Amino acid sequence: MEHLWVVIVLIATALQTARNAGQKRLAEKLSAASATWVRFVCGLPIVAIYCLALWNAHAPHIGILNIEFFHYCLLAAICQLTGTFLLILLFKLRNFAIGSTYVRSEAIIAAFIGAIFFEDILSFSGWIAVGISVVGVVLISLTNIEFNKEQIRLFFFNSSAGIGLLCGLAFGIGSFFIRDASLSLEGINFLLTSALTLLSVLIFQTVGLGILVVVNTPADIKKMITLWRQCIFVGVTSALGSIGWFTALTIQRVTYVKALAQIEFIFALLVSYFIFGEKSSKIEILGMVLVVSGILILLMFTK
């Protein structure tokens, strides 16, 4: 059970990769808000069934739900909505590679947020592990950018870079609110607390963003019906992946979960190599080594 969170994160990471691919395609045909909403509205029924099954199995008293819980859930919903919207906005920008590089600093952002605002202070080995893995991910990301004098300037002074940082910040803060919400429900199984948190966050997100979509882009709803296969795919992978993320964030520190999640980029490189026959550059190989090294340090010294 000690490293159960590791298995959960690995599965959730794979599901997130699939969801992001599907959501990127939807973003080509829908507005950023509508493509974001698909993830919530199509995933909500699956999460509701999962939560109901756990509720019936554990039969807790309804009094476990409290104002503090819903307060954290609302804040988490707002942060995740903001982060997802910014991520999809990045898909539409020319300098996506630059923006996504900054998004991948999320783990180190989460470490600082936790230490400053949430009293979640890492050990020395934890900081080393997170730092090494983040450097590795950034190196992998930089291979997508052809640097010249103008591109170097854009890397540091660019709207994509700003959006990427804000995106990582939003997801990082939201993760701490998710953990706080789940831990505020004391005395019941961690699977149920994480499920109740996810369901509550999804309801806030579905209703709030749904109103915006209906008012601003009602035509997108008809498009969603014609794109129902893609929408269901995004909803299913999002729901299952979110179940994994919320469970992992309940049983382990946010920063450690975020650091391990960076293995997603190694998965992507391995797929490109073995399936598409694309060779990795020396910088990408160095990046993979650093990510793996950081994760190994993390797992060796995490309690």
N, C-alpha and C positions, 0 to 999 in steps of 0.2 A: 504493500500500500504506500510505502514511503515515496516511491517515484511514480505513482499512478498518474500524477499531473504531467509527467513527461510523455507518456503514451497518449494522453488526451490531447495535449498540445500538438503532437505530431499529426494526429488524425485531423484535428481542427485546421491545421495549416494546409494540409492537402485539400480539404474542402474549401477553404478560403481561396486557394489558388484557382480552383474550378469556378467558384462564384465570381471572382474578379474578371475572369475571362468572359463569362456570360454577361456580366454587367457592362463590360466595355463595349460589347456588341450592341446591347440595348441603348447605350448612350449615344450611339450613332443614329438612332431613329427616334429617341425620346429626349425630352428636356432633362437636364441634370436632376431636377427635383423629382420628375416622374420615374426616371431610372433608379433613383434612390428609393422611392416609395415601393416599387415592385419588390424589392428585397424584404420589406417589412410586411406588406399586405399579403404576399403569397407565402411567406414563412410563418405567419401568425397561426393558421389552423394547425400546422404540425406541432408547433410549440405548445399550443393549448391542449392538444391530445396528450402529449408527453407529460405535461404538468398535471392534467387530470388523472392520469394513470398513477403517477407518483403520489398524488394527494389521496387517492383511494387506498393505496398500499400502506401509507403511513397514518392516515386519518388524524392529522393534527387538529388542535383547537383553533378556530378562526381568529381567536384573540392574539395569535402570534403576529398578525399583521399590525403595524403601527405607523404613526405619522412619520417618524424618522425614516422608516423603510421607504415609504412612497416619496419622501423628499429626495432621498438619494437616487431613487429610480428616475425621477423627473430630471434631475441634473445629469445623470448618465445618458438619458435619452437625448437631451439637448446637445451634449458633447458628441455623441455618436452620429447624430443627424448632421451636425456641422462638419465632422471629420469625413463622413461618407460623401457629402455634397462637394466638399473641397477636392476629394480624391477623384470624383467623376469629372469635376471641372478641369483637373489636370489632364485627363484623357483628351480633352478638347483643345489643349494648348500645344503650340509648336514645340516648346521646350519641355516636353513631358519628361525626358530623361533627366534633365536638371532638377525638376520639381520632385520627381520620384526619389532621387538621391537624397534630398532633404527629408522626405517622408521617412526614409529608412533610418534616420537618426532617432526614431521614436523611442527606442530602448533606453538610450542615454538621457533623453528628455524625461522619460518616466522615472529614471533613477534620481534625477535632480528634483523633480516634482515631489516624489515620495519623501526624500530627505528633508525638503524645506517645508512642505505643507501637510504631510500626512504621517509624520513621525515613523516613516518606513525607511530606516537607515541601513544601508548595505554594509556588509563586512568588507575588509580590504580586498579579500579574494573575489568578492562579488563585484566590486568596482573594476578590478582587473579583467574579470571575465566579460563583463558587459562592454568595457572599452575595447577589448581586442575584437570581439564579435562585430561591434559597430564599425570599426575600421575596416574589417574584412568585407562587410556588406557595402560600404561606401566605395571601396576599391572595385568590387564587382560592378557597381552601378556606373562608375566613371568610364568603364570600357565602352559604354553606349554614347559617349560624348567625344566628338572630334575637336580637340582643343586647338585653338589659335588665339591670337591676342584678343579678338572680339569675343570669342566664346568664354575665355577666362574672365573677362569683365562681366559677361552675362551670368556666369556661374555665381558670382557674389552679389550682383545688383540686377535682379531679374524678378518679374512678377511671379514666375513659376517657382522660384526659390522661396519667395515669401509665402506663397500658398502651400508649398510643401511643408515648411516649418509649422505653419498654423494647423495643417492637417495632422501632423505628428503630435502636436501639442494637444489638440482636441481629443484624439484617440487616447493619448496618455492620461489626461485628466479623467476622461470618462471611465477608464479602466479602474481607477481608484474608487470612484463613486459606485461602480458595480460591486466591487469587493466589499465596500462599507455597507451597501444595501443588503447583500447576502449575509454578512456576518452579524447584522442587526437582528436577524431572526434566530434567536438562540433556542437550543434544546431540541432541534429536529435534524433530520438527515441532511447532509450537505448537498445531495442530489436534489432534494426538494427545495432547499433554500435558493440554490442557483437557478432552478427552474422557475420558481415564483418571481425571482428577480428579472429573469429574461422575459417572462410573460408580461410583467408590469411595464418594463421598458418598451417592449414591442407595442403594447397598447398605446402608450403615450406617443410613440413615433408614428404609428399607423394613423391615428386620429389627427394628430397635429399636422403632419405633412400631407395627409389626405385632403384636408380642408384647403391647403395651399394649392394642391394639384387641381382640385375641382374648380377653384375660383380662377386660377391663372392659365391653366392649360387643359381644359376639359376635353379637347380633341385627343389628347394623349391616352385617355381611357379607352377610346375605341381602338387605338393602335395596340394597346395592351391585349385586347381581346384577339386581334389578328395575330399577335406575337405570343400567344398563350403558351406555346411549348417552351420558348426561351424564358418567359416569365416564371413558369413552374420550375424550370431548371434552376434559375437564380434563387427562387424562394426555398426550394428543398435544400440546396447546398448551403444557403445562408442560414437556414434554421438549424440544420445539423451541425454546421460549423460553430454557430453561436452557442448551442448547447455545450459544445466542447470548451469554448473560450470561457463562458460564464462559470462552468464547473471548475476549470483550472484556476481561474482567478479567485475562487472561493477557498481553495485548499492550498494555494501557494502565493507568494509575494508577486505583486504586479510586475516588478522589474525583472524577476527571473523568468516569468512567463513570456514577457516581451523579448527577452534575450534569446530564449530557446526558439521562439517563433521565427527568428531570422534564418533558420534552416530552410525556410521556404525558397530562398534564393539559390541554395545549393540544389534543391529539387529541380528548380527551373533549368539550371545549367546541365544537370544530368539528363533531363528529358531532351534538351536540345542536342546533347552529344549522342545519346544512344538511339533516339528516335529519328531525329532530323539530320544526324551526321555532321553537326556543326562543331568544329574544334574550338576548345577554350583557349583564350590567350594566356600568356604567362601571368598577367596581372589578375585575371579571373581565377587562375589556379592558386595564386598567392592569397587572394581574397577568400577562397574556399578553405584553405588551410587555416587562416586566421579565424574564420567563423567556427570551424570545427574545434579549434584549440580553445576558443572562448567558451564554447558550449561544454567541452570536456572539463574545463576548470570549474565551470558553474555546477555541473553535476557532481564533481568530486567533493566540493566543499559546501554544497547546499544541504541544509538540514531540513 
